[in-house]
């Protein structure tokens, strides 16, 4: 196993890190759909932006994983045949407790 894989495996034991990592994986999947669409249809970021009704800068930000504007993301995804689905899901009690414990240790390492 490569050193990076070992490091990631260790980091994923932290439930807070794991949740954020899974979110990044979801974002990467969205970015892949957008880039695949652009490549398949031989479009530049600017051309896609015009057709989707957003700026080229927004396309660039989205393709770099910056989803600060969900409405803009939705416009782009609707244009390429997808939609945004946001869902708030409660954490299990066990995961919530682990996250709170890990965050407390990070904030107050001397008490750990």
GUVOVEX-630829 format. One record per residue (C-alpha): x, z, y negated. Coordinates in steps of 0.001 Angstrom, whole numbers, plus 524288, in hexadecimal, padded with zeros to 5 digits. Each point is the difference from the previous one (the first is absolute). Example, Ala and Ser with C-alpha at 12.3 -4.5 7.8 and 13.67 -1.06 7.14 Angstrom:
2
+-------+-------+-------+
:  east :    up : north :
+-------+-------+-------+
: 8300C : 81E78 : 81194 :
: 8055A : 7FD6C : 7F290 :
+-------+-------+-------+
% end
This chain:
112
+-------+-------+-------+
:  east :    up : north :
+-------+-------+-------+
: 80000 : 80000 : 80000 :
: 8055F : 7FC61 : 7F2A0 :
: 8031F : 80A8B : 7F624 :
: 7F51E : 7FB4F : 7F6E7 :
: 7F612 : 800AF : 80B15 :
: 80445 : 80DD0 : 8034D :
: 7FEF1 : 803E0 : 7F1C2 :
: 7F259 : 7FA31 : 7FEE0 :
: 7FBBD : 80690 : 80C9F :
: 80486 : 80D06 : 7FA85 :
: 7F95D : 7FDB9 : 7F2CF :
: 7F336 : 7FC57 : 806AB :
: 7FF3E : 80DC5 : 80579 :
: 7FC6B : 8042E : 7F22D :
: 7F134 : 7FD95 : 7FF5E :
: 8004E : 7FDC3 : 7F14F :
: 80AAC : 7F5C1 : 80156 :
: 7F8A7 : 7F9EF : 80B62 :
: 7F389 : 7FE67 : 7F806 :
: 8077B : 7F992 : 7F4DF :
: 8076B : 7F75F : 8098B :
: 7F348 : 7FB65 : 80628 :
: 7FAB7 : 7FCCE : 7F27B :
: 80C22 : 7F7D0 : 7FD45 :
: 7FDDB : 7F8C7 : 80CDA :
: 7F20A : 7FCDE : 7FBD1 :
: 804CA : 7FB2D : 7F2D7 :
: 80A23 : 7F777 : 806B9 :
: 7F540 : 7F9EB : 80848 :
: 7F85B : 7FC8C : 7F3AF :
: 80C1D : 7FA39 : 7F9A1 :
: 8028D : 7F7B6 : 80C1F :
: 7F241 : 7FA3E : 7FF2F :
: 801F2 : 7FC31 : 7F1D5 :
: 80D87 : 7FA37 : 801E0 :
: 7FBB8 : 7F8DE : 80C61 :
: 7F4A7 : 7FA22 : 7F870 :
: 808F4 : 7FB81 : 7F505 :
: 8098C : 7F9D1 : 80981 :
: 7F553 : 7F994 : 80830 :
: 7F9D7 : 7FA1C : 7F3CF :
: 80D01 : 7FCF7 : 7F96F :
: 7FCBA : 8081C : 7F400 :
: 808E9 : 806C3 : 7F65B :
: 7FCA2 : 80D8A : 7FB45 :
: 7FB88 : 7F9E7 : 7F345 :
: 7F708 : 7F648 : 806D3 :
: 7F9E8 : 80A96 : 80873 :
: 7FE72 : 808A8 : 7F412 :
: 7F8AB : 7F56E : 7F87E :
: 7F6F3 : 7FD42 : 80B52 :
: 7FD4E : 80E6E : 80267 :
: 7FE2A : 802FB : 7F189 :
: 80B78 : 80945 : 7FE72 :
: 80D83 : 7FF3D : 7F9F7 :
: 80C4E : 7FB82 : 80707 :
: 805AE : 80D67 : 7FD19 :
: 7F4ED : 8063D : 807AC :
: 802C2 : 7F736 : 80BA9 :
: 80E5D : 803AD : 7FF45 :
: 7FCDB : 80E83 : 7FF71 :
: 7F68A : 7FF01 : 80B6B :
: 809D8 : 7F85D : 80819 :
: 809C5 : 80AD7 : 7FD2D :
: 7F67A : 80A3B : 80514 :
: 7FB7B : 8053A : 7F2E2 :
: 7F156 : 801B9 : 80125 :
: 7FDA3 : 80730 : 7F350 :
: 7F405 : 7F7D6 : 7FCC1 :
: 7F63B : 7FF61 : 80B32 :
: 7F6E9 : 7F6B4 : 7F8A4 :
: 80B00 : 7F61A : 7FE77 :
: 8039E : 8018B : 80E4A :
: 7F1C5 : 7FDC7 : 803A2 :
: 7FF63 : 7F375 : 7F7DE :
: 80BD1 : 7FA7B : 8070A :
: 7FB39 : 80416 : 80D6A :
: 7F260 : 7FA81 : 7FDA0 :
: 80606 : 7F310 : 7FC29 :
: 807B6 : 7FF34 : 80CB2 :
: 7F493 : 80476 : 8086E :
: 801E3 : 80EAA : 80130 :
: 7FAFB : 80C30 : 7F950 :
: 804C2 : 80D95 : 7FCCC :
: 7FA3E : 80B07 : 807EF :
: 80334 : 80D80 : 7FAFF :
: 7FC9B : 80B7E : 80853 :
: 80248 : 80E71 : 7FDE9 :
: 80206 : 80685 : 80D0F :
: 8017C : 80EB7 : 801A6 :
: 80C54 : 80475 : 806CC :
: 7FEDD : 807FC : 80C40 :
: 801CC : 80E85 : 7FDA7 :
: 80CC5 : 7FFC2 : 807A6 :
: 805DD : 7F4DD : 7F813 :
: 7FB68 : 80604 : 7F336 :
: 80657 : 80CF0 : 80386 :
: 80CAC : 7F937 : 803EE :
: 8007E : 7F887 : 7F332 :
: 7FD6E : 80C34 : 7F7FD :
: 80A61 : 8076A : 8078E :
: 80A21 : 7F51C : 7FE6B :
: 7FD16 : 7FEB4 : 7F188 :
: 8012E : 80EAB : 7FE31 :
: 80D58 : 7FFDC : 806A2 :
: 80466 : 7F4C2 : 7F744 :
: 7FB78 : 80719 : 7F3C8 :
: 80573 : 80D58 : 80416 :
: 80B68 : 7FD84 : 80964 :
: 8056D : 80DC8 : 7FE66 :
: 7F3EA : 805CC : 806BF :
: 800E1 : 7F713 : 80BD9 :
+-------+-------+-------+
% end
